[in-house]
């Protein structure tokens, strides 16, 4: 059953009416053809959707980014990539299931893919820790990215996390240091690197696998130093102010593109990526291939210099 968001209600009644009509036989007892009525309803729903999704607020896009039926990293790995061979463990402590990584093919290109992975149900969410990695997850990611660098394989990172795990165990095993080392080492890898925010891009947990030559973001994803609820709790002392915080934070794809914090916005199917996993996976594949082929034409030393300059520009501003 499709999970519906509050702001989608304007066309839900029409959608239900359409489904009822489709369940009826094409010819009724009174010999009235309902085909025309179905087509009119489909057109009306399409128009309503285009109007609704063309003017979403920042908070509504956050809700879409968190949609429980949205494609996760493994969905893209299985549809955008092929021949995935997963690698496990950080060789120090544990295999963190919130991070998935391994060899894969992107078209004709052999790559290393790394992603944060959420769960679809309670059991899997416990296994994946709701997509919030521990230090060993970031160490696993770094070990595997380092292997890719040694073998000359491009690296693709898929980001979908509310943030790194903030618990005592993560602090005891030095989560801040693990992320900091990843930032340093990823800045120095000589192979082409692409990161994609496919859902939530939360704080250092996202940035821990996010340093790259090209940062892409899906149309309804977000990338932020803090969640809207966290920001609201600090600034307004009330998590109910999350919609206001989402607007103020400038965390949506178009805001980030305008600020120069991402390099490209990847369009989603109408209504969000969860409405058509296959179409979204194909779109992402095309965009990744285009970016990868462009990056491979650049000399590694030039690419490293451009990567450095890209991150040096982040955070610059002019006071009015």
Secondary structure by P-SEA (a helix, b strand, c coil): ccccccccccaaaaaaaaaaaaaccccccccccaaaaaaaaaaaaaaaaaaaaacccaaaaaaaaaccccccaaaaaaccccbbbbbbcccccccccccccbbbbcccbbbbbbbbbbbccaaaaaaaccccccaaaaaaaaaaaaaaaaabbbbbbbbbcccccccaaaaaacaaaaaaaaaaaaaccccbbbbbbccccccccccccccccbbbbccccccccccaaaaaaaccccccaaaaaaaaacccaaaaaaaccccbbbbcccccccccaaaaaaaaaaaaaaaaaaaaaccaaaaaaaaaaaaaaccccccc
